[in-house]
């Protein structure tokens, strides 16, 4: 069961400050793991920013998620360097192993998979991240081995 938390917005004035929206969304996602509808409505009520605008921003930026993610967020890089080095095959192998496509979470809520434009480690292509750990120069089978270690509770 998820614990509902109220934001500590009492001493902040938001009316007309749409520039505060992204930090508010970041705070909500940090606390809840994703952007819950209830939190978006709370931000709307406290800030006066139209709910449609809040959803527009939340869906425009790739950093925001409207669905919960697994314990381990696996990001497969599909930037140019990774793409030409085998990112598609790497992603396909991981998706097949976990049994879920890109953008989805495993039934046990352990893994979520998402492709990203760049992880910023082009010299390690093809690369992926699991939470904060970066893995590079991966073949499809090596990527699956990394995932298996996480499944067994071993972290590299």
C-alpha positions in Angstrom: 0.0 0.0 0.0 1.3 3.4 -0.9 1.6 6.1 1.8 0.0 9.3 0.8 2.1 12.4 1.6 1.1 16.0 1.6 3.6 18.5 0.3 5.1 21.1 2.5 3.8 24.0 0.3 2.3 26.1 3.2 4.9 28.9 3.2 5.2 29.1 -0.6 3.2 31.4 -2.9 2.5 30.0 -6.3 -0.1 32.0 -8.0 1.2 33.1 -11.4 4.5 31.3 -11.0 4.3 28.7 -13.7 8.1 28.6 -13.6 7.8 26.6 -10.4 5.8 23.8 -12.1 8.8 21.7 -13.1 10.4 21.7 -9.6 7.0 20.9 -8.2 6.6 18.0 -10.6 10.1 16.8 -9.8 9.4 16.9 -6.1 6.2 15.0 -6.5 7.9 12.3 -8.6 10.8 12.0 -6.1 8.4 11.5 -3.3 5.9 9.1 -5.0 8.1 7.5 -7.7 5.8 8.8 -10.4 3.3 11.5 -10.9 0.1 10.4 -9.3 -3.2 12.0 -10.4 -3.9 13.1 -6.9 -0.6 14.9 -6.7 -1.2 16.7 -10.0 -4.6 17.8 -8.7 -3.0 19.0 -5.5 -0.4 21.0 -7.4 -3.3 22.5 -9.5 -5.2 23.5 -6.3 -2.2 25.0 -4.6 -0.7 26.8 -7.6 -3.7 27.8 -9.7 -2.0 26.4 -12.8 -4.6 24.8 -15.0 -4.7 21.0 -14.7 -4.5 20.7 -18.5 -1.2 22.7 -18.5 0.2 20.5 -15.7 -0.5 17.4 -17.7 0.9 19.0 -20.8 4.2 19.7 -19.1 4.2 16.2 -17.4 3.7 14.4 -20.7 6.1 16.7 -22.7 9.2 16.0 -20.6 10.7 12.5 -20.7 11.9 12.8 -17.1 8.3 12.6 -15.9 6.4 9.3 -15.5 2.6 8.9 -15.1 2.9 5.2 -14.2 4.7 3.6 -11.4 8.1 2.1 -12.1 9.8 -1.0 -10.8 12.4 -1.2 -8.1 15.0 -1.2 -10.8 14.7 1.3 -13.7 16.6 -0.1 -16.6 17.4 2.6 -19.2 18.8 1.4 -22.5 20.6 4.0 -24.5 19.6 4.4 -28.1 21.7 7.4 -28.9 23.7 7.4 -32.2 26.8 5.7 -30.8 24.8 3.1 -28.9 22.4 2.6 -31.9 25.2 1.8 -34.3 26.9 -0.5 -31.7 23.9 -2.7 -31.2 21.4 -1.0 -28.9 18.4 -2.4 -30.6 19.6 -6.0 -30.2 20.6 -5.3 -26.6 17.1 -3.9 -25.8 15.4 -6.8 -27.5 17.4 -9.3 -25.5 16.5 -7.6 -22.2 12.9 -7.2 -23.1 12.6 -10.8 -24.1 14.4 -11.9 -20.9 12.1 -9.8 -18.6 9.0 -10.5 -20.7 8.0 -6.9 -21.1 8.4 -4.3 -23.8 10.0 -0.9 -23.6 8.0 1.5 -21.4 6.5 -1.3 -19.3 7.1 -2.7 -15.8 7.4 -6.4 -15.0 4.4 -8.0 -13.1 6.4 -8.3 -9.9 7.3 -4.6 -10.1 11.0 -5.3 -10.0 12.0 -3.9 -13.4 10.9 -1.1 -15.7 12.4 -0.7 -19.1 12.8 2.5 -21.0 14.9 3.6 -23.9 16.6 7.0 -23.7 18.2 9.2 -26.3 21.5 9.4 -24.5 23.1 8.3 -21.2 26.1 10.5 -21.7 28.6 7.7 -21.9 29.0 7.3 -25.7 32.5 5.8 -25.3 30.9 2.8 -23.5 28.4 2.1 -26.4 26.2 0.2 -26.3 25.3 1.1 -22.7 22.5 0.8 -20.2 21.8 2.0 -16.7 20.0 0.3 -13.9 19.0 2.9 -11.3 22.4 4.8 -10.9 24.8 2.1 -12.2 26.1 2.3 -15.7 27.1 -0.8 -17.8 28.9 -0.4 -21.1 30.3 -2.2 -24.0 27.5 -4.7 -23.7 26.5 -7.5 -26.0 22.9 -8.6 -25.8 23.9 -11.7 -23.7 26.1 -9.5 -21.4 23.2 -7.2 -20.8 21.0 -10.1 -19.8 23.7 -11.4 -17.4 23.7 -8.0 -15.7 19.9 -8.2 -15.3 20.1 -11.7 -14.0 22.6 -10.5 -11.3 20.0 -7.9 -10.2 17.3 -10.6 -10.1 19.5 -12.7 -7.8 20.1 -9.8 -5.6 23.7 -9.3 -6.7 24.8 -5.9 -7.8 27.9 -5.2 -9.8 
